[in-house]
Amino acid sequence: MICVTRMRGQLAAINPDLIETIEANPDTTICFVSGEKLLVQESLQEIVERVHEYRKSIMQSYAISPPSHVGGARNRRSDHG
């Protein structure tokens, strides 16, 4: 999740995987795959950077400790005769 500031000052946490487009006209509008739109105080560039950092952090955490199911089938010992 990334945090953004609605136009009236309230904080909101949004799922960046559900963002379809971000527009600056002149207010920054986040358009979601559901068709919903959210006007925010942050600039288009700020939102892009936050999404980038969010995805980077996920990739880094995956590189540090991959999920236990990754490669599990190849590494399991067969107990079948």
C-alpha positions, 0 to 999 in steps of 0.5 A: 500500500502507498499513502496519498493525501486527498484534496481535503487533507485526509490520508488514504492508503491505496493498493498501487496494483489497482492503479490504471492511470495517473493524470495531472490536469492540473490536479493529480487524479488516480484512476483505478481499474474499477473505474473509480477516481481519486483526486490527491494533493501529491504530484504525478511524479510523487505518486510514480515514485511511491509506486516505484519504491513500493514495488522495489521494496517488494522485490528486495524482500523477495530477494532476501527471503523467497516464499517457502513454496518457491522451488519446493517441488524440486527440493522435496525428497520423494518417499514413494518407493 
